Amino acid sequence: MDFSSKLLEKAVEEIALLPGIGKRTALRLALHLLKQPEEQTVHLSKALLDLKTRIVFCENCHMVSDTKICSICANVKRDKSTVCVVEDVRDVMAIENTSQYQGVYHVLGGKINPIEGIGPGQLNISSLVQKVKNGTVEEVIFALSSTMEGDTTNFYIYKQLENESVKTSTIARGIGVGDELEYADEITLGRSILHRIPFENSLKN
């Protein structure tokens, strides 16, 4: 792809680094921004810079937040004794959109995947185990995607909590095997949360 401007070429290269965006889409976006008022581009640039420099991770659940404790953990109406374990922020948003869950979350930041070099030490698992050991958690709900990596991660955490006095459950398999949680429709996902089953039962299937 030949460019008449090095500045345009650089912008396209940077935009194309985003997931799911190829060079042609990046060029279209860059040319769109070029046509917009300078003020709009400045606002976009500031929003992206703030995203990178000002967002923090909640000290309790590892959710992205503007403050040390996220709005979900800080909400006194949420049931702190029930913790839903998810892979990332997108899964929290998906479950929240169902309006069927009133507990809190624990964001792992990924799934165990030896092929990609992701082991338990790279995930927020130890803080979850410690949270349970502190004695305030009564139920841990596994809400990871029903993939091999998700099932492996669920089982690893289950073994870590096996000797603790905590109930472990998993969302009902209204979610298709191999599906990512964030793509499930809200009704199916909501029902899966409501009709969760003891985790040990899922090991027998």
Secondary structure, DSSP 8 states (H G I E B T S, - for coil): ---S-HHHHHHHHHHTTSTT--HHHHHHHHHHHHHS-HHHHHHHHHHHHHHHHT-EE-TTT--EESSSS-HHHH-TTSEEEEEEEESSHHHHHHHHTTT---EEEEE-SS--BGGGTB-GGGTTTHHHHHHHHTT---EEEE---SSHHHHHHHHHHHHHHTTSS-EEEE--TTS-TT--GGGS-HHHHHHHHHT-EEHHHHTT-
